[in-house]
Amino acid sequence: MDRVMIRGITGKMGQETARTVINMPNFKLVAGLASEEREESLADILQEDKAPDIRVATDMTRVVEEKKPDIMIDFTGPEKLFSALKQALNLNLDLIVGSTGLSVQEKKALKTLTKEKGSALFIIPNFAIGAVLMMKFAKEASKYLSRAEIIEAHGEAKADAPSGTSLATAEGMKGSEGYSKEEDLTLTLPGVRGGRKEGVNIHSIRLPGVVARQEVIFGAEGQTLTITHNSLSRKSFMPGVELALEKITERRGFVTSLEELLGE
């Protein structure tokens, strides 16, 4: 039975993931990390009878020494993410990362360290199966419709913008004719069109009440095509988390999307 530690276990995604791991027969939740220790046990935090009677900790090294997890799942934010993942790899953990905000250089460094350690590191920008399909359909549509913009929305607590999903979507559409040739517009309100990735404008919305939503809107002469995905509950991400856990026990190396695991 593989032993699991969750970093960011007191957050909304961390708690939902903890409930999922608890109910998976081949995995055991043995530890949880957060930025601050909590007096109540994990069972009290989750209001879950099956939850183990463990306390949330802050010191990764000490927890790994005491609880001996095999896998760490990370649902935190961009702050100190790179250093925490490096630390976890050096502690010989396999990693499933749902947190976003890593730079291209940081991902390259983590990929190199993963190879040196012979570990597995899955960096998954979105665990919802529907979101993976949305990105796949957008990539296919970009072969035929050469202009597009992305509107993405998340809850107001999400620290990074644009989202990792929108960046991955734009990267998948890279190279389509017209994206990089778009002329800059003179804007009355600077920044009103958001940022640009691979020539695709991305607009980010952060509001209470939103879980996750993304639209990819294509435009051509006389027509538009909109591909939309909505996550209405964090439960929508859990099948992807389960898939990643099942795959990480048998696969080494660096993975950057759920689509890579779906085809196996």
C-alpha positions in Angstrom: 0.0 0.0 0.0 1.5 3.3 -1.1 1.7 6.0 1.5 0.5 9.5 0.6 1.3 13.0 2.0 -0.7 16.1 0.9 0.9 19.5 0.9 -1.8 22.1 1.2 -4.2 19.7 3.0 -6.2 22.4 4.7 -7.2 24.2 1.5 -10.3 23.3 -0.4 -8.6 21.2 -3.0 -6.4 19.6 -0.4 -9.3 18.6 1.7 -11.2 17.2 -1.3 -8.1 15.2 -2.3 -7.7 13.9 1.2 -11.2 12.5 1.2 -10.5 10.9 -2.2 -7.2 9.2 -1.0 -8.9 8.0 2.2 -11.4 6.0 0.1 -8.8 4.5 -2.3 -8.0 0.9 -1.3 -4.4 0.8 -2.5 -3.3 4.1 -0.9 -3.0 5.3 2.7 -3.0 8.9 3.8 -0.3 9.3 6.4 0.5 13.0 6.6 -0.6 16.5 5.7 1.4 19.7 5.3 0.2 23.3 5.6 1.7 26.7 6.2 0.4 26.7 9.8 -0.1 23.9 12.2 -3.7 23.2 13.4 -4.8 22.0 16.8 -7.6 19.8 15.6 -7.0 16.5 13.9 -7.4 15.8 10.2 -10.6 13.9 11.1 -12.1 17.0 12.7 -11.0 19.2 9.8 -12.5 16.9 7.1 -15.5 15.8 9.2 -14.8 12.4 7.8 -15.0 9.2 10.0 -12.5 7.4 7.8 -9.9 10.1 8.2 -6.7 9.1 10.0 -6.1 10.7 13.4 -3.1 12.8 12.4 -2.1 16.4 12.9 -1.3 18.9 10.2 2.4 19.7 10.2 4.7 22.4 8.6 8.1 20.7 8.5 8.4 18.5 5.4 11.7 16.9 6.3 10.5 15.9 9.8 7.2 14.5 8.5 8.9 12.5 5.8 11.3 11.0 8.4 8.5 10.1 10.8 5.6 9.1 8.5 7.7 7.8 5.5 5.4 8.7 2.6 6.0 7.5 -0.9 4.0 10.1 -2.8 3.4 13.8 -2.2 0.4 15.6 -3.7 0.7 19.3 -3.9 -2.3 21.7 -4.0 -0.9 25.0 -2.7 0.0 28.2 -4.6 3.0 29.6 -6.5 4.7 31.0 -3.4 7.7 28.8 -2.4 6.4 26.1 -4.7 9.6 25.5 -6.6 11.7 25.2 -3.4 9.2 22.8 -1.9 9.1 20.5 -4.9 12.9 20.4 -5.0 13.0 19.5 -1.4 10.5 16.7 -1.9 12.4 15.3 -4.8 15.6 15.3 -2.7 13.7 13.4 -0.1 13.0 10.7 -2.7 9.3 11.3 -3.0 7.2 10.9 -6.2 5.2 14.0 -6.8 1.7 14.9 -8.2 1.4 18.6 -8.5 -1.9 20.5 -9.2 -0.4 23.8 -8.2 0.4 26.3 -10.9 2.8 29.2 -11.3 6.1 27.6 -12.1 8.3 29.3 -14.6 9.7 27.6 -17.7 13.1 27.6 -16.1 11.8 26.1 -12.9 10.1 23.3 -14.8 13.3 22.5 -16.7 15.2 22.4 -13.4 12.7 20.0 -11.8 12.7 17.8 -14.9 16.5 17.5 -14.6 16.3 16.7 -10.9 13.5 14.2 -11.5 15.7 12.3 -14.0 18.7 12.4 -11.6 16.6 10.9 -8.8 14.8 8.3 -10.9 11.6 9.7 -9.6 8.2 10.5 -11.0 6.9 14.1 -11.2 3.4 14.8 -12.7 2.7 18.5 -13.1 -1.0 18.6 -14.1 -2.5 22.0 -14.7 -6.1 20.6 -14.6 -7.3 17.3 -13.3 -10.8 17.5 -14.9 -11.3 15.1 -17.8 -13.5 17.6 -19.5 -10.8 20.3 -19.3 -8.3 17.9 -21.0 -10.8 17.3 -23.8 -11.4 21.1 -24.1 -7.7 21.6 -24.6 -7.5 18.8 -27.1 -10.5 20.2 -29.1 -8.9 23.7 -29.1 -5.7 22.3 -30.4 -7.5 20.6 -33.3 -9.7 23.7 -34.0 -6.5 25.9 -34.2 -5.5 24.0 -37.4 -8.5 25.4 -39.2 -9.3 28.7 -37.4 -6.3 30.9 -37.0 -7.5 33.5 -34.5 -8.6 32.8 -31.0 -8.8 34.3 -27.5 -9.2 32.7 -24.1 -11.3 33.8 -21.2 -10.6 31.9 -17.9 -12.3 32.3 -14.5 -11.4 31.0 -11.1 -12.2 31.8 -7.5 -10.8 35.0 -6.0 -8.3 33.1 -3.8 -6.4 31.8 -6.8 -3.0 33.5 -6.5 -1.7 33.2 -10.1 -3.1 34.5 -13.3 -3.4 33.5 -16.0 -4.3 29.9 -15.0 -2.0 27.0 -15.8 -4.9 25.5 -17.9 -5.1 28.6 -20.1 -1.3 28.7 -20.6 -1.3 25.0 -21.5 -4.2 25.6 -23.9 -2.4 28.4 -25.7 0.8 26.4 -25.9 -1.1 23.6 -27.5 -2.3 26.0 -30.2 1.2 27.3 -30.8 2.3 27.6 -34.4 -1.1 28.1 -35.9 -1.0 30.7 -38.7 -2.1 34.2 -37.6 -1.5 34.0 -33.9 2.0 35.5 -33.8 1.1 38.0 -36.7 -1.7 39.8 -34.8 -1.0 43.5 -34.7 -1.0 45.3 -31.3 -4.0 47.5 -30.8 -4.0 51.0 -29.3 -5.9 50.6 -26.1 -7.8 53.3 -24.2 -7.4 51.2 -21.1 -4.0 49.5 -20.9 -4.2 45.8 -20.2 -7.9 45.5 -21.0 -7.2 42.7 -23.4 -5.3 40.7 -20.8 -1.9 39.1 -21.5 -0.6 37.2 -24.5 0.8 33.7 -24.8 1.9 32.3 -28.1 0.0 35.2 -29.7 -3.3 34.2 -28.0 -4.8 36.8 -25.7 -5.8 35.5 -22.3 -8.3 37.3 -20.1 -8.4 36.2 -16.4 -11.3 36.6 -14.1 -11.1 36.1 -10.3 -14.4 36.2 -8.4 -16.1 34.5 -5.4 -18.5 31.7 -6.3 -16.4 30.5 -9.3 -14.6 27.1 -9.2 -13.1 27.0 -12.7 -14.3 28.0 -16.2 -12.6 28.5 -19.5 -13.8 29.6 -22.9 -11.7 29.4 -26.1 -13.3 31.6 -28.7 -12.2 31.2 -32.3 -13.1 33.8 -35.0 -13.0 33.7 -38.7 -14.8 35.5 -41.6 -18.5 35.3 -40.9 -18.3 32.8 -38.0 -17.1 32.0 -34.4 -16.6 28.8 -32.6 -16.6 28.6 -28.8 -15.3 25.7 -26.8 -16.2 25.9 -23.1 -15.5 23.9 -20.0 -17.0 24.4 -16.5 -16.0 22.8 -13.3 -19.0 23.3 -11.0 -17.5 21.4 -8.1 -14.1 20.3 -7.0 -15.3 16.8 -7.2 -14.8 17.2 -11.0 -11.0 17.0 -10.4 -11.0 13.8 -8.4 -11.1 11.2 -11.1 -8.0 12.8 -12.6 -6.3 12.7 -9.1 -7.2 9.0 -8.8 -5.8 8.3 -12.3 -2.5 10.2 -11.5 -2.1 8.2 -8.3 -2.7 4.9 -10.0 -0.2 5.8 -12.8 2.6 7.2 -10.6 3.1 3.8 -9.0 4.2 2.3 -12.3 5.7 5.2 -14.3 8.9 7.2 -13.9 9.8 10.5 -15.3 8.3 14.0 -16.0 4.6 14.4 -17.1 3.0 17.7 -17.9 -0.6 16.9 -18.6 -3.4 14.5 -17.8 -3.7 13.7 -21.5 -0.4 11.9 -21.3 -1.8 9.5 -18.8 -5.3 9.0 -20.4 -3.8 7.4 -23.5 -2.0 4.6 -21.5 
